[in-house]
């Protein structure tokens, strides 16, 4: 059985930071503010991210932000 019902591996905070070329604390802050969707996987609060959510985040980026990456997300 394949398709959307298959479980996909989740990304770690460090992996997302590397993909987005930002510091892990930036990813934490964006996650806390709801800019990037994260899943809490345990009571300690460790986060994991779906690849599709990171892809959606990148697709929402305004091309103008590429002049100064992520400027509009500095909250």
N, C-alpha and C positions, 0 to 999 in steps of 0.2 A: 504494500500500500504506500503510495507516495502522494505528494501534493502539499497543500497547506497544513494538513494535520500532522506532518512530520515535525518532530522536535528539532529545533536548530540550536547549535551551540551558542551560548551567551558570551558576550565580550566582557572583559574585566575593565575596571576603571583605567588601568594603565594602558590597555590596548586601545581604548577609545581616545585617550589623550594622545597616543602616538598617531592614530588615524587623523585626528583633527589638528595635530601639530600645536597642542596647547599643554600647559602644565596640568597634572592630575587635580590640583586644587581648583583650577578653572572648571574642569568637568564636574567636580563635586558641587561647586557653587551653582553652575547652570542646572544641575540635577535638583538641588535644593529649591531653586526658584521655578522649576518646572519647564525650563527652556529645553532640556533634554529629558526624555522619559527614561526612568530607571526602575529596576525591580529590586526590592530589598529581599535578600535571600536568607537572612538569619536574624536572630535577636540583636546581634552586635551592630547590625546596620550595613553590612557589606552590600555593595551594589553590583548588579550585572545589567547589561544593556543588550537589547535585541539589535541585530544588524539592520533590520528594517527601520527601526526607530532612528538609528544614526543616519541611515540613508535619507529618511524623511526630513531630518534636521538639516542635512546638507542641501536638499532640494528646496527648503524654505529660505535658504540664504539669498539675500538680495545681491545681484551682481555688483552693485555699488559698494558693498561691504568688502569686495575683493581689493579695493584700493587700500583700505586699512582693515585687514581681516578681523572680523568679529567685533568691530567698533560699535555696532548697534546693540550688541549683547552685553556690553559693559553696564551692568545694573548696579 
